Amino acid sequence: MKRLLKISLDTLISSFSSILIWFILSIFVDKNLITIFVLTYPIQYIASSLKAIFATGANISHEKGNINDVLSGLTSGIIASIIVTIIIIFNLKTYTSFMGINIDNEFVIYSVIQIFMQAILNFVLIKLYYENKNTLANIYSTIFYLINLLSIFILSLSFKNVNFIIIPTLIFLGIFLIYIIVKSYKKFIFKFNLLKWIKYSSVDLSNNIFLGLGFLFGLNIAINFGKEYVLAMNFVALITDTQWDITDAIETVAKIDISRNKFNYKEHFKNAYKLVYILIASIITMFIIFNNFYDLNLMIVIIYLLFHVADLLMCPIFKIDTIYLQLEYSTIKTTSINLSSRFLRMLISFLKTPYCNVIAQVSTSAYLTIIVNALLKKHFIISKEGKISRLK
């Protein structure tokens, strides 16, 4: 549980500071800036896809004996992140027009660059997790997000010119990223084992692709139902996004232990549910504290929240079972099941209802929970001590 909480700490710092930054900007610069959080939300799934391939996949490949893959993945991931950032920025007008939120503001560019800077930071953090350097990962994460938060806060108080807020902040973050990247390198032979990295991250990769598309189209549909739904979605995203990001720690710990043959099924489940209960309690707390800051339709907000809580309660089952089946049973079969569930989610996201995204979210999780749990029990037996062995 201690290791799970340490890895969760980095995600907590990341998500909470990002949310706090948009609160600060909406208070000191422009109240409409808070909508950028939801506007650029789908882009996070692109960054997560890069993390899945070039960080998680590369590190698991290293554990399987490919000793050059960690730094090869880090190098490739940095290059890919820079290229994708440039492509998105040059097509930002098309993106904002499609989303129906036309904000002609440099802070959208800042948000995009920040997302991919966080991706590069995560490449380094995941490398440290696999090296059991969780404390150093916590230090790097804390410094990065403190730089971001304090820079935005101080510069927003000091200047009205947008460029005087954004450019120095990005420069400070860039200098720190260069420092930790240089510290991460040692002599290695570059090997572009992309197929292996995709193999070990195929489930995460398919998740991010279909989740991003589903959220993109679902958000576009929900926006057409009126301002109160947009505000409710934005508010719920603000108070649940951190918690959903933290659940990634469940997968990270499971992947590390499975790849090292140190996995205990029951222990992981117990710790995962402890974490989930803490996350649900934090959502309720944030709802009580922050709901008075917005002119919200509480019934709409509560409906959205109930779907999120139901999904969180299923989260440990489909996350742990899916990861185990991917690494120890069949990558192809597990990825196919996951792809079918994500395709189902994307289809449901086209429903003409403002709740299309959360309906799709819970329906897919229920489907995935039933299928992967049944498949695990069909091919494996779990002892009272939590050890898993394959049925003959």
C-alpha positions in Angstrom: 0.0 0.0 0.0 2.9 2.4 0.8 4.3 2.0 -2.7 0.8 2.5 -4.3 0.4 5.7 -2.3 3.9 7.0 -3.3 3.1 6.5 -7.0 -0.3 8.0 -6.4 1.3 11.0 -4.8 2.9 12.1 -8.1 -0.5 11.8 -9.9 -2.2 13.7 -7.1 0.3 16.5 -7.3 0.0 16.6 -11.1 -3.8 16.7 -11.3 -4.4 18.9 -8.4 -1.9 21.5 -9.4 -3.3 21.5 -13.0 -6.8 22.1 -11.6 -5.5 24.8 -9.3 -3.7 26.6 -12.1 -7.0 27.0 -14.1 -8.7 28.3 -10.9 -6.0 30.9 -10.5 -6.1 32.0 -14.1 -9.9 32.2 -14.1 -9.7 34.4 -11.0 -6.8 36.7 -11.8 -6.9 36.8 -15.7 -10.2 35.8 -17.2 -13.1 33.8 -15.7 -13.7 32.1 -19.1 -10.3 30.4 -19.0 -11.7 27.7 -16.8 -13.3 26.2 -19.9 -9.9 25.5 -21.4 -9.5 22.6 -18.9 -12.4 20.7 -20.6 -11.5 22.0 -24.1 -8.0 20.4 -24.1 -9.0 17.4 -22.1 -9.2 15.0 -25.1 -5.6 16.0 -26.0 -4.5 14.4 -22.7 -5.3 11.0 -24.2 -2.7 11.6 -27.0 -0.1 12.3 -24.4 -1.1 9.2 -22.4 -0.8 7.1 -25.6 2.8 8.3 -26.0 3.4 7.5 -22.3 2.0 4.0 -22.7 4.3 3.2 -25.7 7.5 5.0 -24.9 7.5 4.7 -21.1 5.4 1.8 -19.8 6.0 -0.4 -22.9 9.7 0.3 -23.0 10.2 -0.3 -19.3 8.4 -3.6 -19.4 10.4 -4.6 -22.4 13.5 -3.7 -20.4 12.3 -6.1 -17.6 12.0 -8.8 -20.2 15.7 -8.5 -21.0 16.0 -5.7 -23.6 18.4 -3.6 -21.6 18.6 -0.6 -24.0 14.8 -0.1 -24.3 14.3 2.3 -21.4 16.5 5.1 -22.7 15.6 4.3 -26.3 12.0 4.7 -25.4 12.7 7.9 -23.5 14.5 9.4 -26.5 11.8 8.4 -28.9 9.1 9.6 -26.6 10.6 13.1 -26.3 11.0 13.4 -30.1 7.4 12.2 -30.6 6.0 14.6 -28.0 7.7 17.6 -29.6 6.4 16.7 -33.1 2.8 16.1 -31.9 2.8 19.3 -29.9 3.8 21.3 -33.0 1.2 19.6 -35.2 -1.6 20.3 -32.7 -0.6 24.0 -32.2 -0.7 24.5 -36.0 -4.2 23.0 -36.2 -5.6 24.5 -33.0 -8.2 26.7 -34.8 -9.7 23.7 -36.5 -9.8 21.8 -33.2 -11.5 24.6 -31.2 -14.0 25.2 -34.0 -15.0 21.5 -34.0 -15.4 21.6 -30.2 -17.7 24.6 -30.5 -15.6 26.5 -27.9 -13.9 29.3 -29.8 -11.4 30.9 -27.5 -8.8 33.0 -29.3 -6.3 32.8 -26.4 -2.7 32.0 -26.0 -3.6 30.0 -22.9 -4.9 27.2 -25.1 -1.4 26.9 -26.6 0.0 27.0 -23.0 -2.4 24.2 -22.1 -1.3 22.0 -25.0 2.4 22.5 -24.4 2.0 21.9 -20.7 0.2 18.6 -21.4 3.1 17.3 -23.4 5.7 18.6 -21.0 3.9 16.6 -18.3 4.1 13.6 -20.7 7.9 13.9 -20.9 8.1 14.3 -17.1 6.1 11.0 -16.8 8.6 9.2 -19.1 11.2 10.0 -16.5 8.9 9.2 -13.5 7.9 5.7 -14.9 11.6 4.9 -15.4 12.2 5.7 -11.7 9.2 3.6 -10.6 10.7 0.6 -12.3 14.0 1.3 -10.7 12.3 1.5 -7.2 13.3 5.1 -6.9 9.8 6.3 -5.9 11.1 9.0 -3.5 13.2 10.6 -6.2 10.2 10.5 -8.5 8.1 12.3 -5.8 10.8 15.0 -5.6 11.0 15.5 -9.3 7.2 15.7 -9.6 6.8 18.1 -6.7 9.4 20.5 -8.0 8.0 20.5 -11.6 4.4 21.3 -10.5 5.6 23.8 -7.9 7.5 25.6 -10.6 4.3 25.6 -12.8 2.0 26.6 -10.0 4.1 29.3 -8.4 5.1 30.8 -11.8 1.5 31.1 -12.9 0.4 32.5 -9.6 3.2 35.1 -9.2 3.2 36.2 -12.8 -0.6 36.5 -13.0 -0.5 38.8 -10.0 2.3 40.9 -11.5 1.4 41.2 -15.2 -1.6 41.7 -17.4 0.2 40.8 -20.6 -0.5 37.1 -21.4 3.0 36.5 -22.9 4.7 37.7 -19.7 2.8 35.0 -17.8 3.1 32.1 -20.3 6.5 32.4 -21.8 8.6 32.6 -18.5 6.5 29.7 -17.0 7.2 27.5 -20.0 10.9 28.4 -20.0 11.3 27.6 -16.3 9.5 24.2 -16.8 11.7 23.5 -19.9 14.9 24.1 -18.0 13.9 21.7 -15.2 12.8 19.1 -17.7 16.2 19.3 -19.5 17.9 18.9 -16.1 16.1 15.7 -15.1 16.3 14.2 -18.6 20.1 14.7 -18.7 20.3 13.1 -15.2 18.4 10.1 -16.5 20.8 9.2 -19.3 23.8 6.9 -19.2 25.6 5.2 -22.1 23.3 3.0 -24.1 22.8 1.7 -27.7 19.7 3.1 -29.3 17.2 0.4 -30.3 13.8 1.3 -31.8 11.8 -1.7 -30.6 8.5 -0.1 -31.3 6.6 -3.3 -31.9 7.7 -4.7 -28.5 6.7 -1.5 -26.7 3.3 -1.5 -28.4 2.9 -5.2 -27.4 3.4 -4.5 -23.7 1.3 -1.3 -23.8 -1.4 -2.4 -26.3 -4.3 -2.3 -23.7 -3.3 1.2 -22.5 -2.8 2.4 -26.0 -6.2 1.2 -27.2 -7.8 2.7 -24.1 -6.4 6.1 -24.8 -7.2 6.1 -28.5 -10.9 5.1 -28.0 -11.4 7.1 -24.8 -10.0 10.2 -26.5 -12.3 9.8 -29.5 -15.3 9.0 -27.3 -14.7 12.0 -25.1 -14.1 14.2 -28.1 -17.4 13.4 -29.8 -19.4 13.0 -26.6 -18.3 16.5 -25.4 -19.2 18.0 -28.7 -22.7 16.5 -28.4 -23.2 17.5 -24.8 -22.2 21.1 -25.5 -25.2 21.4 -27.8 -27.6 20.8 -24.9 -26.8 24.1 -23.3 -24.6 26.0 -20.9 -25.8 24.3 -17.7 -24.6 20.9 -19.0 -21.2 22.3 -20.1 -20.8 23.9 -16.6 -21.8 20.7 -14.9 -19.4 18.6 -17.0 -16.6 21.0 -16.4 -17.2 21.0 -12.6 -17.4 17.2 -12.4 -14.2 16.9 -14.5 -12.5 19.3 -12.1 -13.4 17.3 -9.0 -12.9 13.8 -10.5 -10.0 14.1 -12.9 -7.4 13.9 -10.2 -9.0 10.7 -8.8 -9.2 9.1 -12.2 -5.5 9.9 -12.8 -4.6 8.4 -9.5 -6.2 5.1 -10.4 -3.3 4.7 -12.9 -1.2 3.8 -9.9 -3.1 0.6 -9.6 -2.0 -0.5 -13.1 1.6 0.8 -12.6 2.1 -1.3 -9.4 0.5 -4.4 -10.9 2.6 -4.1 -14.1 5.9 -3.8 -12.1 5.1 -6.8 -9.8 3.8 -9.0 -12.7 6.8 -8.3 -14.8 9.0 -9.3 -11.8 7.0 -12.4 -10.8 6.2 -10.8 -7.4 2.4 -10.3 -8.0 -0.1 -11.2 -5.3 -3.7 -10.9 -6.6 -5.5 -10.5 -3.3 -3.0 -8.0 -1.9 -3.3 -5.9 -5.0 -7.1 -6.0 -4.8 -7.2 -5.1 -1.1 -4.9 -2.1 -1.6 -6.7 -1.0 -4.8 -10.0 -0.8 -3.1 -8.5 1.0 -0.1 -7.3 3.6 -2.6 -10.7 3.7 -4.4 -12.6 4.4 -1.2 -10.2 7.3 -0.4 -10.8 8.7 -3.9 -14.6 8.5 -3.6 -14.4 10.3 -0.2 -12.2 13.0 -1.7 -14.7 13.5 -4.6 -17.6 14.0 -2.1 -15.4 16.4 0.0 -14.5 18.5 -3.1 -18.1 18.6 -4.2 -19.2 20.0 -0.8 -16.4 22.6 -0.8 -16.5 23.9 -4.4 -20.1 23.6 -5.5 -21.0 27.0 -4.1 -18.4 28.7 -6.3 -20.5 27.9 -9.4 -24.1 28.5 -10.5 -24.8 24.8 -10.9 -27.8 22.7 -11.6 -27.2 20.2 -8.8 -29.4 17.5 -10.2 -27.3 17.4 -13.4 -24.1 17.4 -11.4 -25.3 14.6 -9.1 -26.3 12.4 -12.1 -22.8 12.8 -13.6 -21.2 12.1 -10.2 -23.2 8.9 -9.6 -21.9 7.5 -12.9 -18.3 8.3 -11.9 -18.6 6.7 -8.5 -20.2 3.5 -10.0 -17.3 3.3 -12.5 -14.7 3.8 -9.7 -16.1 0.8 -7.8 -15.6 -1.4 -10.9 -12.2 0.1 -11.7 -9.9 -2.3 -9.6 -11.5 -5.4 -11.1 -11.1 -4.6 -14.8 -7.7 -2.8 -14.4 -5.9 -5.6 -12.5 -7.5 -8.5 -14.4 -6.8 -6.9 -17.8 -3.2 -6.2 -17.0 -2.6 -9.7 -15.7 -4.3 -11.3 -18.8 -2.3 -9.1 -21.1 1.1 -9.9 -19.6 0.5 -13.5 -18.6 -2.1 -15.0 -20.9 -2.5 -13.4 -24.3 -1.7 -9.9 -25.5 -3.8 -10.4 -28.7 -6.9 -11.7 -27.0 -6.8 -9.2 -24.1 -6.2 -6.3 -26.5 -9.1 -7.5 -28.7 -11.5 -7.6 -25.7 -10.3 -4.2 -24.7 -10.7 -2.8 -28.2 -14.3 -4.2 -28.5 -15.2 -2.5 -25.2 -13.7 0.8 -26.2 -15.4 0.6 -29.6 -18.7 0.0 -27.8 -17.9 3.1 -25.6 -17.3 5.2 -28.6 -20.6 4.1 -30.2 -22.6 4.9 -27.1 -20.9 8.3 -26.9 -22.9 9.2 -30.0 -26.2 8.9 -28.1 -28.2 12.2 -28.4 -28.1 12.9 -24.7 -26.0 15.2 -22.5 -25.1 12.1 -20.4 -23.7 10.2 -23.4 -20.1 10.2 -22.1 -20.9 8.9 -18.6 -23.4 6.3 -19.9 -20.8 5.0 -22.3 -18.2 5.1 -19.5 -20.1 2.9 -17.0 -21.6 0.5 -19.7 -18.1 -0.2 -21.0 -16.6 -0.8 -17.6 -19.4 -3.2 -16.7 -18.9 -5.1 -19.9 -15.1 -5.2 -19.5 -15.4 -6.2 -15.8 -17.6 -9.2 -16.6 -15.6 -10.4 -19.6 -12.0 -10.2 -18.2 -13.0 -11.5 -14.8 -14.7 -14.5 -16.4 -11.6 -15.1 -18.7 -9.2 -14.9 -15.7 -11.2 -17.5 -13.7 -11.5 -19.7 -16.8 -7.7 -20.0 -17.3 -6.2 -19.3 -13.8 -6.8 -20.4 -10.2 -6.2 -18.0 -7.3 -5.0 -19.5 -4.0 -6.1 -18.4 -0.6 -2.7 -16.7 -0.3 -3.3 -14.7 -3.5 -0.9 -16.6 -5.7 -2.1 -17.2 -9.3 -1.4 -20.4 -11.2 -2.5 -21.4 -14.7 -5.1 -24.2 -15.1 -3.9 -27.1 -17.2 
